[in-house]
Amino acid sequence: MTVTPVLSAQSIRRAYPLAGRSVEAVRGLSLDVMAGEWVAVVGPSGCGKSTLLNLLGAIDRPTAGRIVIAGRDVSALGDAEATRFRLTGVGFVFQRFYLMPTLTAAENVELPMAEARMPRAARSARARELLAYVGLDGRAEHRPFQLSGGEQQRVAIARALANRPALLLADEPTGELDARTGAEMIALLDRLNHDGTTIVTVTHDEELAQAARRVVHMRDGVIVDDVVRRPLEATA
C-alpha cells in the first residue's frame, strides 16, 4: 500500500537578491514527513532552517520546486489562498509567543477560530478544551502579562491547534524558556505527538532534538543527515 506524506517538499529552492547577486538559502532540498512523525530540523545559524520552516508554512514561496501539505500544493497558492491555508492547514508556534496582550488566554486561543468564522459557542468550548489539555484550565481568564513564559508558550500551542491543522510547525519553541520550563515544553510536545499530532520543529536545543522521532541536519541550505530515532509504530 502506498503511504502519502502529510508534507512533501520536492527539490525546493529559495534565493534572495543580495548586493546585485542571488544568494540561495535553501538549495534543492527534498523532505517527506508522514502522519504522526515528529521531525526536528537542526543545524548552525544561517543554514536555512528558518527559511525552510517559512516555506513549509506558506509564509514564503520557493523560488523553485513544490511543497504539498495534506494533498494541496501550497507553493502555488495566491496571497489570499495562502492566508487561508495558514489559518486552517498549519499551526505555528514561535519562540516569542506573539500573544495579543489585551486578550485573555482563552481569547487568544479563540482568535484563529473567530477568523475562520467558527460559531462563538463552539470556539469558546474548543478554547477551554485546549487550555485544559496544555495544563492551563485555571488560567483561561488571565492575560499574557499575568502568565509565566512557559504558560504563555502553552497558550501559543493551544492557539496553534485551534483549527485542527494537519501539521504543527514550531520555530525554537524552547528558545525563550529556562531549562526546567523548556523540559516541560518538550514533554508537552512529546504528548502532542504521542496523541497523533504531526510536528516539525526547528531548534538549536539538543534536548528538544533528541526527544523527536526523527532528526534532520541541515548545512548550507541542504539536508546532510536524516536519522530516524523512533520509527512510527506499524498500524494494521
C-alpha positions as CSV (number, residue, x, y, z in Angstrom):
1,M,0.0,0.0,0.0
2,T,1.3,3.5,-0.9
3,V,1.5,5.9,2.0
4,T,1.1,9.6,1.1
5,P,3.1,12.0,3.3
6,V,1.3,14.8,5.1
7,L,4.1,17.0,4.0
8,S,6.2,16.6,0.8
9,A,8.8,19.2,-0.2
10,Q,10.2,18.4,-3.6
11,S,13.5,19.9,-4.8
12,I,12.7,23.3,-3.3
13,R,15.0,26.3,-3.6
14,R,14.7,29.8,-2.1
15,A,17.0,32.5,-3.5
16,Y,17.2,36.1,-2.3
17,P,18.8,39.1,-4.1
18,L,21.8,40.5,-2.2
19,A,24.2,43.1,-3.4
20,G,23.4,42.5,-7.1
21,R,23.7,38.7,-6.9
22,S,21.4,35.8,-5.9
23,V,22.0,34.0,-2.7
24,E,20.3,30.6,-2.1
25,A,19.2,30.0,1.5
26,V,17.6,26.6,0.5
27,R,19.2,24.7,-2.3
28,G,17.3,21.8,-3.9
29,L,16.0,20.4,-0.7
30,S,13.5,17.4,-0.5
31,L,11.8,16.2,2.6
32,D,8.8,14.0,3.2
33,V,7.0,13.9,6.6
34,M,4.5,11.2,7.4
35,A,1.4,11.5,9.6
36,G,2.3,11.1,13.2
37,E,6.0,11.9,12.8
38,W,7.9,14.5,14.9
39,V,10.8,15.9,12.9
40,A,13.5,18.1,14.5
41,V,15.5,20.2,12.0
42,V,18.8,21.2,13.4
43,G,22.0,22.9,12.1
44,P,24.2,26.0,12.6
45,S,22.8,29.5,12.4
46,G,22.4,30.6,8.8
47,C,22.0,27.1,7.4
48,G,18.5,27.7,6.1
49,K,16.3,26.2,8.9
50,S,14.0,29.1,9.5
51,T,13.7,29.8,5.7
52,L,12.7,26.1,5.3
53,L,10.0,26.5,8.0
54,N,8.6,29.6,6.5
55,L,8.4,27.8,3.1
56,L,6.7,24.8,4.7
57,G,4.1,27.1,6.4
58,A,3.3,29.1,3.2
59,I,4.7,32.2,4.8
60,D,7.2,32.4,2.0
61,R,7.2,30.8,-1.5
62,P,10.0,28.7,-3.0
63,T,11.9,30.1,-6.0
64,A,11.7,26.6,-7.5
65,G,10.2,23.2,-6.5
66,R,6.9,22.5,-4.9
67,I,5.5,21.8,-1.4
68,V,2.4,19.7,-0.9
69,I,0.7,19.6,2.5
70,A,-2.3,17.3,3.1
71,G,-2.6,16.9,-0.7
72,R,-2.5,20.6,-1.5
73,D,0.3,22.3,-3.4
74,V,0.8,25.3,-1.2
75,S,3.7,26.6,-3.3
76,A,1.2,27.5,-6.0
77,L,-1.2,29.5,-3.8
78,G,-2.0,33.1,-4.3
79,D,-1.8,35.5,-1.4
80,A,-5.4,35.2,-0.2
81,E,-5.3,31.4,-0.6
82,A,-2.0,31.2,1.3
83,T,-3.5,33.3,4.1
84,R,-6.5,31.0,4.4
85,F,-4.3,27.9,4.3
86,R,-2.1,29.2,7.1
87,L,-5.2,29.8,9.2
88,T,-6.6,26.2,8.9
89,G,-3.9,24.0,7.4
90,V,-0.9,24.5,9.6
91,G,-0.4,25.6,13.2
92,F,2.5,27.9,14.1
93,V,4.4,28.1,17.4
94,F,7.2,30.7,17.7
95,Q,10.0,31.5,20.1
96,R,8.5,34.8,21.2
97,F,4.8,33.6,21.7
98,Y,3.2,36.5,19.9
99,L,0.1,36.6,22.1
100,M,-2.3,39.6,22.0
101,P,-1.5,41.4,25.2
102,T,-5.1,42.8,25.7
103,L,-6.8,39.4,25.3
104,T,-7.2,36.7,27.9
105,A,-5.6,33.3,27.4
106,A,-9.0,31.9,26.2
107,E,-9.5,34.8,23.8
108,N,-6.0,34.4,22.3
109,V,-6.8,30.7,21.6
110,E,-10.2,31.7,20.2
111,L,-8.7,34.2,17.8
112,P,-7.9,31.9,14.8
113,M,-11.2,30.2,15.2
114,A,-13.0,33.5,15.1
115,E,-11.1,34.4,11.9
116,A,-12.2,31.0,10.5
117,R,-15.8,32.0,11.3
118,M,-16.4,29.3,13.9
119,P,-19.6,30.0,15.9
120,R,-18.9,31.7,19.3
121,A,-20.1,28.8,21.5
122,A,-18.1,26.2,19.6
123,R,-14.9,28.2,19.7
124,S,-15.3,29.0,23.4
125,A,-15.7,25.3,24.2
126,R,-12.7,24.4,22.0
127,A,-10.5,27.0,23.6
128,R,-11.4,25.7,27.1
129,E,-10.7,22.2,26.0
130,L,-7.3,23.1,24.6
131,L,-6.3,25.1,27.6
132,A,-7.1,22.2,29.8
133,Y,-5.1,19.9,27.5
134,V,-2.0,22.0,27.9
135,G,-2.5,22.3,31.7
136,L,-3.9,25.8,31.9
137,D,-7.6,25.2,32.7
138,G,-7.3,27.5,35.7
139,R,-5.7,30.4,33.7
140,A,-8.2,31.0,30.9
141,E,-9.1,34.5,32.1
142,H,-5.5,35.6,32.7
143,R,-3.8,38.0,30.2
144,P,-0.3,37.3,29.0
145,F,1.4,39.7,31.5
146,Q,-0.1,37.6,34.2
147,L,1.4,34.3,32.9
148,S,4.9,32.9,33.0
149,G,6.9,32.4,29.9
150,G,6.1,28.7,29.9
151,E,2.4,29.4,30.4
152,Q,2.5,31.8,27.5
153,Q,4.1,29.2,25.3
154,R,1.4,26.7,26.3
155,V,-1.3,29.3,25.3
156,A,0.6,29.7,22.0
157,I,0.5,25.9,21.4
158,A,-3.2,25.7,22.2
159,R,-3.8,28.6,19.8
160,A,-1.8,26.8,17.1
161,L,-4.0,23.7,17.5
162,A,-7.3,25.6,17.5
163,N,-8.4,24.9,13.9
164,R,-7.2,21.3,13.9
165,P,-4.3,21.7,11.5
166,A,-2.7,18.8,9.6
167,L,0.7,20.0,10.7
168,L,2.3,21.8,13.7
169,L,5.3,23.9,12.9
170,A,7.5,25.2,15.8
171,D,10.4,27.6,15.5
172,E,12.7,27.4,18.5
173,P,9.8,26.7,20.9
174,T,12.1,26.4,23.9
175,G,14.3,29.3,22.9
176,E,12.9,31.8,25.4
177,L,12.5,29.4,28.3
178,D,14.7,28.3,31.2
179,A,15.9,24.7,31.4
180,R,13.1,23.4,33.7
181,T,10.3,25.1,31.7
182,G,12.0,24.0,28.4
183,A,11.9,20.4,29.7
184,E,8.2,20.8,30.4
185,M,7.6,22.1,26.9
186,I,9.4,19.2,25.4
187,A,7.2,16.8,27.4
188,L,4.1,18.6,26.1
189,L,5.3,18.3,22.5
190,D,6.0,14.7,23.1
191,R,2.5,14.2,24.4
192,L,1.0,16.0,21.4
193,N,3.0,13.8,19.1
194,H,2.0,10.7,21.0
195,D,-1.6,11.7,20.7
196,G,-1.3,12.0,16.9
197,T,-0.1,15.5,16.1
198,T,2.4,15.7,13.2
199,I,5.2,18.1,14.2
200,V,8.2,19.8,12.5
201,T,10.4,21.8,14.9
202,V,13.4,24.0,14.1
203,T,15.8,24.1,17.0
204,H,19.2,24.6,18.5
205,D,18.1,22.8,21.6
206,E,19.8,19.4,21.7
207,E,17.4,18.0,24.3
208,L,14.4,19.0,22.1
209,A,16.0,17.4,19.1
210,Q,16.7,14.2,20.9
211,A,13.1,14.0,22.0
212,A,11.9,14.0,18.4
213,R,11.3,10.8,16.5
214,R,13.5,11.9,13.6
215,V,16.4,14.4,13.4
216,V,17.2,16.2,10.1
217,H,20.6,18.0,10.0
218,M,20.9,21.0,7.6
219,R,24.0,22.8,6.4
220,D,24.4,25.4,3.7
221,G,20.7,25.1,2.6
222,V,20.7,21.3,2.1
223,I,20.0,18.2,4.2
224,V,23.2,16.5,5.2
225,D,21.8,13.8,7.5
226,D,18.4,12.3,8.3
227,V,18.2,10.0,11.3
228,V,15.0,8.2,12.4
229,R,15.4,7.7,16.2
230,R,11.9,6.3,16.9
231,P,10.1,4.8,13.9
232,L,6.3,5.1,13.7
233,E,4.5,2.1,15.1
234,A,3.2,-0.2,12.5
235,T,-0.6,0.0,12.0
236,A,-2.9,-2.7,10.8
